[in-house]
Amino acid sequence: MGLISRRGLVAGAGAAAILSPRAHAADKLKVAWIYTGPVADMGYTFEHDQGRQAVQAHFGDAVATHYVENVAEGPDCERVLRQLIEGGDGMIFSTSFGFMNSVIRVARQFPEIKFEQATGYKTAANVAEYNLRFYQGRWVCGIVAGMLSKSGVAGYVAAYPIPEVIMGINAFTLAARQVNPAFRVKVIFINNWVDPGKEADAAKSLVDQGADILTDHMDSSAVMQMAEQRGILGFGQSADRSKIAPHAQLTAIIDNWAPYYLQRVQAALDGTWKTGSVWLGMKEGMVKMAPYGPGMTPATTAAANKAQAGLIDGSVQPFAGPIADQSGTIRVPAGTIMTDAEVLKMDWLVQGT
Amino acid sequence: MTAHVLVAALVTATTGATPLLFAALGETVAERAGVLNLGVEGMMLVGAVCAFIVTTVTGSDILGLFAAMLGACGIAAIFGVLTLTLAANQVATGLAATIFGTGLSALLGSRFVGKSVVPLPHLHIPLLSDIPVLGPLFLQQDGMVYLAIALTAGLAWAMLRTRAGMVLRAVGESDVAAHALGHKVIGVRYAAVLFGGAMAGLGGAYLSLASTPMWIEGLTAGRGWIALALVVFGAWRPWRVLAGAYLFGGINVLQLYLQGAGFVAVPTQVLAMIPYLATIVVLTAISAGGARRLQAPACLGKPFRPAN
């Protein structure tokens, strides 16, 4: 349902139009983003906001974008959503997995509002779902780690044992073990998205236990900072951390949400917006690698570029069998590739972690 | 776990314990004077951000530490005016101070996210610091670790043995009696609250200058609340507070090392609960009629209005 038809609908509703707080806002499409973290996190939320700014710059006066940061997952999120709708927003991008259930509930009551839920799995007639194949970036990092690590042990500081995090750990480990079959990845879960003190302590403990390459799935840059301090190598995530870790960062996974946001807002303006569920990656240019750091060698640069090319043309499939879990049981038999649905539900760590 | 890793874990534990110890010692003094300031988390955050900003701009970590004390004292002063001069409810005001401090630190720090400073220097005494095991543990830390321990000793002595310490405790135990003896109850409490603020500021500064030399919103991640729990756990005594800080810091770090070693018999969430569980146990022991000396200051949380 587009802008024009929605305006017609409101007018057709007669008296309801007068009562509707949104009637006057119909000239311009108002689009809101809700973030679980601060836009200044230089990571996940920062990259979403870069996407929002791209939308504003591209469409200029045709849209009005704004955002609400630091929204708590749970009842608070529902309140924020209702407030946004009251304020005239016609389209809302919800950027955290934990917002999903609130979005689905609120969406049921406001069928004319378009919702976009990042990293979820539920959709509705007015709720589309979108996600990035972050794990493709992890695969590239894993290849490089497998080649560069002398001890054959990498340290991985992760937030929560949820599928989104686990698939990244698994992709990283599988790639590193493809290069060096004896490679091991030590994983520590922090049970928080941001706790720099604990992240740094976890990074230290991993280095003390033999890891000579560090990576993380956290929202702060504490782990990369520790890698820099200890003079070892590592990979950033969500955003380029080369300012914090100019020597340590080999490369970083960069989320590039802008292409999707531009396309979806365009569809909303054109009246062609439909619900859907997409999982986009390197092929669409939405998962990228940051410029290589000084720790990269010509051989690793070539291997990283080759891995990216393979992920783009589909010749590299991170989750192709045989894959064994921690106990050694084969979870994915040789010759089969995990389906997207299976990957999205992944709750077991692979052998080597 | 090999000896080398064990020593490394203990060294890491001290960096985990130090910010808790600073904040908890400050709160111990405030509570001994009868003031319950729940704003520790907010004061730590303001301290952390002030230290980081000033160190980034001036390049001097000493100035950064002073800025941390000043900034956090600012929050403590607001808390003091509201609860001591205006006799507002301490619990509500303290919570408000935390919320205010969290927001203010985010605002002040927004332009400093993603920057980095040189971490605080570590002690190095030739030969002595290189002694295996003992060297890394006792003689290679940064100055703040030693300062926190020295402050513990100083406070323990001052609270028991000096006149000022006795006045402080008298004010916390019986404000009316202290007032009748001519002591300035409100004045003493102001001093205690401001001291608590300065210490919380140092605790925050330790995080943003030593432990992780950076700024990000919510950097303290709940350490202010653990510090509050520690004060009760330590029964308002500096040495016990120190033991608690090292115990909680140690458990926290130990679980990270155990996870890294692939040992996951106890869920990490359970370990995260330990400081609070331990505090509840201590509180229960106190209320079950335990030793008198474990009890909270009698005037804790009560506003004082001099009756002239």
Chai-1 contact restraints between the chains, C-beta under 6 A:
chainA,res_idxA,chainB,res_idxB,connection_type,confidence,min_distance_angstrom,max_distance_angstrom,comment,restraint_id
A,P38,B,E217,contact,1.0,0.0,6.0,A-B,restraint_1
A,A40,B,S110,contact,1.0,0.0,6.0,A-B,restraint_2
A,A40,B,V113,contact,1.0,0.0,6.0,A-B,restraint_3
A,M42,B,V113,contact,1.0,0.0,6.0,A-B,restraint_4
A,M42,B,G114,contact,1.0,0.0,6.0,A-B,restraint_5
A,K186,B,G260,contact,1.0,0.0,6.0,A-B,restraint_6
A,I188,B,L256,contact,1.0,0.0,6.0,A-B,restraint_7
A,I188,B,Q259,contact,1.0,0.0,6.0,A-B,restraint_8
A,I188,B,G260,contact,1.0,0.0,6.0,A-B,restraint_9
A,F189,B,T268,contact,1.0,0.0,6.0,A-B,restraint_10
A,N191,B,T268,contact,1.0,0.0,6.0,A-B,restraint_11
A,V194,B,G218,contact,1.0,0.0,6.0,A-B,restraint_12
A,D195,B,A221,contact,1.0,0.0,6.0,A-B,restraint_13
A,P196,B,T212,contact,1.0,0.0,6.0,A-B,restraint_14
A,P196,B,I216,contact,1.0,0.0,6.0,A-B,restraint_15
A,P196,B,L219,contact,1.0,0.0,6.0,A-B,restraint_16
A,G197,B,L207,contact,1.0,0.0,6.0,A-B,restraint_17
A,G197,B,S211,contact,1.0,0.0,6.0,A-B,restraint_18
A,G197,B,T212,contact,1.0,0.0,6.0,A-B,restraint_19
A,A200,B,T212,contact,1.0,0.0,6.0,A-B,restraint_20
A,D201,B,T12,contact,1.0,0.0,6.0,A-B,restraint_21
A,D201,B,G16,contact,1.0,0.0,6.0,A-B,restraint_22
A,D201,B,V253,contact,1.0,0.0,6.0,A-B,restraint_23
A,D201,B,L256,contact,1.0,0.0,6.0,A-B,restraint_24
A,A202,B,L256,contact,1.0,0.0,6.0,A-B,restraint_25
A,K204,B,T12,contact,1.0,0.0,6.0,A-B,restraint_26
A,S205,B,L256,contact,1.0,0.0,6.0,A-B,restraint_27
A,S205,B,Y257,contact,1.0,0.0,6.0,A-B,restraint_28
A,S205,B,G260,contact,1.0,0.0,6.0,A-B,restraint_29
A,L206,B,G260,contact,1.0,0.0,6.0,A-B,restraint_30
A,D208,B,V5,contact,1.0,0.0,6.0,A-B,restraint_31
A,D208,B,A8,contact,1.0,0.0,6.0,A-B,restraint_32
A,Q209,B,V5,contact,1.0,0.0,6.0,A-B,restraint_33
A,Q209,B,G260,contact,1.0,0.0,6.0,A-B,restraint_34
A,S220,B,I216,contact,1.0,0.0,6.0,A-B,restraint_35
A,A222,B,T212,contact,1.0,0.0,6.0,A-B,restraint_36
A,I244,B,S116,contact,1.0,0.0,6.0,A-B,restraint_37
